Amino acid sequence: MTKQRKSGLRRRQKSYWHLYALQNLNSEKFIKVVDKILKNEFHLIK
């Protein structure tokens, strides 16, 4: 791949979270994700 193409590739931000995935996060990341869930920026899957 060329340098331009590598810089153009980006992973999309995860916007749907499962309860089990939240259990594995460190405390700082967990707080950020839960805050965004409460603001309806992220969605929680049960």
FIFIGU-45920 format. One record per residue (C-alpha): residue in three letters; chain; x, y, z. Coordinates in Angstrom, 3 decimals. Each point is the difference from the previous one (the first is absolute). Layout:
BEGIN
r,c,px,py,pz
ALA,A,X,Y,Z;
...
***
This chain:
BEGIN
r,c,px,py,pz
MET,A,0.000,0.000,0.000;
THR,A,1.104,3.503,-0.627;
LYS,A,0.485,2.506,2.753;
GLN,A,-3.077,1.966,-1.087;
ARG,A,-2.203,-3.063,0.117;
LYS,A,1.222,-1.017,3.458;
SER,A,-0.808,3.425,1.415;
GLY,A,-3.449,-0.156,-1.586;
LEU,A,-0.884,-3.256,1.744;
ARG,A,-1.599,0.545,3.367;
ARG,A,-1.880,-2.250,2.318;
ARG,A,-3.463,1.181,0.765;
GLN,A,-0.706,0.838,3.585;
LYS,A,-1.868,-2.743,1.808;
SER,A,-3.464,1.357,0.743;
TYR,A,-1.803,-3.150,1.189;
TRP,A,1.170,-1.555,3.269;
HIS,A,-0.958,-3.323,1.556;
LEU,A,-0.087,-0.428,3.775;
TYR,A,2.738,-2.638,-0.105;
ALA,A,2.324,2.300,-1.962;
LEU,A,-0.350,2.695,2.666;
GLN,A,1.209,-2.413,2.686;
ASN,A,3.413,-0.303,-1.651;
LEU,A,0.751,3.737,-0.211;
ASN,A,2.335,1.822,2.330;
SER,A,-1.671,2.510,2.314;
GLU,A,0.813,3.134,-2.044;
LYS,A,-1.288,-1.461,-3.266;
PHE,A,-3.070,-1.389,1.791;
ILE,A,-0.888,3.435,1.379;
LYS,A,0.370,1.613,-3.445;
VAL,A,-2.167,-2.621,-1.680;
VAL,A,-2.725,0.112,2.668;
ASP,A,-0.048,3.797,-0.192;
LYS,A,-0.556,-0.175,-3.761;
ILE,A,-2.701,-2.650,0.463;
LEU,A,-1.818,2.327,2.388;
LYS,A,0.297,2.837,-2.552;
ASN,A,-1.465,-2.331,-2.695;
GLU,A,3.175,0.186,-2.108;
PHE,A,0.567,-3.751,0.461;
HIS,A,-2.577,-2.786,0.231;
LEU,A,-0.136,-2.857,2.486;
ILE,A,-0.879,-3.485,-1.193;
LYS,A,-1.514,-2.286,2.603;
***
